[in-house]
Amino acid sequence: SRANDGWITARVKTAIATSAPIESTRIKVVTERANVYLMGLVTSEEASIAVDATRSVTGVVRVIKVFEYI
């Protein structure tokens, strides 16, 4: 549901923000049917941290990385 997707997006953003010193504006989070899309310009280390943080969120079915690496 859209409400659940919104809740997951908020939880993922919080999880990423508390896991790494990554500016929240650098990673865009979009959730569609509990599939979380992560987008942005990041280093491979930042991507790894963001993916791990996202996977730790209850309700996430799948994490799809759409990153550009610097």
Backbone as a ProteinNet text record, in pm:
[ID]
protein_1_A
[PRIMARY]
SRANDGWITARVKTAIATSAPIESTRIKVVTERANVYLMGLVTSEEASIAVDATRSVTGVVRVIKVFEYI
[TERTIARY]
83.2	0	86.9	30.8	106.6	145.8	55.6	86.7	205.2	204.6	314.9	444.4	437.3	556.4	612.8	525.6	570	638.2	583.2	641.6	780	791.3	920.1	1022.3	982.8	1074.1	1127.4	1039.9	1082.1	1179	1149.9	1237.6	1373.7	1374.1	1499.8	1585	1524.2	1599.2	1661.7	1586.5	1639	1752.7	1735.8	1839.1	1968.2	1957.6	2077	2143.3	2063.4	2117.5	2191.4	2145	2209	2322.3	2337.2	2440.3	2569.9	2562.4	2681.7	2677.2	2793.6	2798.2	2773.4	2657.7	2620.7	2515.1	2534.4	2432.5	2303.4	2195.1	2068	2022.1	2065.3	2024.4	2095.2	2200.2	2275.4	2213.8	2124.9	2060.8	1910	1850.8	1705.5	1649.6	1543.3	1479.8	1338.1	1307.8	1173	1128.1	1009.4	957.6	831.7	829.5	716.9	685.7	571.2	530.9	638.3	696.5	799.6	934	946.6	1075.7	1136.6	1256.6	1318.9	1426.2	1411	1507.5	1595.6	1726.7	1822.9	1896.3	1892.2	1953.8	2041.5	2145.8	2229.7	2373	2451.9	2593.4	2672.4	2729.3	2794.9	2923.4	3002.5	3117.7	3067.7	3148.3	3105.4	3087.6	3169.5	3155.3	3022.6	2987.9	2860.5	2742.9	2753.4	2647.3	2628.7	2738.7	2733.1	2667	2704.4	2646.1	2496.3	2459	2318.2	2235.2	2289.7	2218.3	2201.1	2306.5	2296.7	2193.1	2194.1	2097.6	1955.3	1937.9	1805.2	1755.5	1843.2	1804	1763.7	1810.7	1778.8	1638.6	1573.2	1441.6	1332.3	1248	1136.7	1041.6	1001.4	905.5	967	1099	1165.6	1173.3	1118.1	1119.5	1246.3	1282.1	1397.1	1462.1	1594.3	1668.5	1724.3	1688	1736.1	1828.5	1955	2054.3	2054.8	2036.2	2041.7	2142.1	2256.4	2357.8	2447.2	2502	2614.7	2731.6	2844.9	2959.4	3062.7	3118.9	3225.4	3356.3
-119.5	0	124.8	234.4	359.9	407	389.1	432.2	353.1	222.9	138.6	176.9	204.7	245.7	376	468.9	595.5	574.1	482.6	449.9	387.4	295.1	230.4	334.1	423.5	527.8	610.9	652.7	733.6	656.7	529.4	446.4	424.5	404.1	383.7	509.9	626	752.1	771.1	738.9	749.3	650.6	527.5	424.7	464.7	518.9	561.9	679.2	775.1	894.5	860.6	759.3	723.4	622.3	566.5	465	520.3	633.9	684	835.2	894.1	1039.2	1075.2	1034	1062.5	1172.8	1276.5	1381.6	1320.6	1342.5	1281.4	1323.2	1440	1486.1	1410.7	1336.3	1263.7	1129.6	1079.5	951.4	971.9	937.6	945.2	805.9	799.6	672.8	673.2	571.8	556	414	400.8	268.7	241	125	82.7	-61.8	-85.5	-220.2	-288.1	-212.5	-259	-288	-259.1	-264.8	-125.9	-117.3	12.6	39.3	151.4	195.4	302.1	281.8	378.1	440.8	573.7	645.3	757.1	788.9	901.4	882.4	984.9	985.1	958.9	839.4	797.1	719.6	700.5	610.9	467.8	370	230.8	198.7	260.3	238	294.9	415.3	475.5	392.1	339.8	255.4	131.3	68.8	-51.5	-23.8	86.9	124.6	150.6	222.6	254.9	129	35.4	-89.2	-171.1	-182.8	-257.2	-194.2	-61.4	9	-15.3	-13.2	-34.2	-175	-272	-411.9	-436.6	-351.9	-370	-320	-251.2	-193.2	-298.5	-312.6	-406.3	-368.1	-466.8	-442.8	-431.5	-414.4	-403.6	-542.4	-555.5	-683.6	-697.3	-589.1	-594.8	-457.4	-455.8	-330.8	-327.6	-223.5	-208.3	-86.9	-110.6	-2.6	61.4	192.9	268	381.9	346.8	446.5	479.1	600.4	636.9	647.8	589.7	585.9	691.8	750.8	850.1	792.6
0	0	0	-43.5	-47.6	91.2	187.3	324.1	377.6	353.1	397.9	326.7	197.1	122.1	177.6	212.6	271.6	404.9	484	614	594.7	500.6	473	426.5	337	288.3	404.2	493.2	608.6	697.3	721.8	806	739.3	608.3	535.1	541.4	518.9	525.4	662.9	767	903.7	925.3	878.7	895.5	825.4	705.8	632	703.2	746.4	812.7	941.6	1013	1139.6	1122.4	1002.2	979	924.8	858	790	777.7	767.3	746.9	600.2	549.7	411.3	415.1	335.2	328.3	275	346.8	308.3	169	123.8	-9.1	-121.4	-87.7	-190.8	-227.2	-143.3	-172.9	-175.9	-288.7	-301.4	-276.6	-198.5	-164.2	-220.9	-301.2	-355.5	-323.2	-266	-231	-311.2	-373.8	-456.3	-420.6	-357	-313.6	-228.5	-137.3	-43.1	-109.1	-239.5	-307.4	-297.4	-241.3	-217.6	-322.5	-391.8	-492.5	-429.9	-437	-384.5	-501.7	-509.1	-620.4	-567.6	-642.4	-605.4	-650.3	-627.2	-662.6	-535.1	-522.9	-399	-427.5	-323.1	-334.1	-313.7	-349.4	-330.8	-182.7	-96.4	48.1	99	53.6	94.4	45.4	-75.6	-130.4	-45.1	-7.2	74.6	209.6	272.2	401.3	385.7	280.1	257.1	232.5	155.7	127.2	254.9	334.5	460.7	553.4	562.4	647.4	597.9	466.6	407.7	435.1	422	446.1	591.2	682.3	824.4	860.1	767.7	795.6	776.7	877.3	871.4	758.6	680.8	573.6	435.7	429.8	299.9	236.9	116.7	46.4	-36.7	-106.3	-195.8	-203.6	-222	-238.2	-380.1	-453.6	-590.8	-594.8	-631.9	-636.2	-774.2	-776.3	-901.1	-880.3	-823.6	-789.6	-908.1	-905.1	-989.9	-893.9	-931.5	-840.1	-874	-767.3	-784.5	-735.8
[MASK]
++++++++++++++++++++++++++++++++++++++++++++++++++++++++++++++++++++++

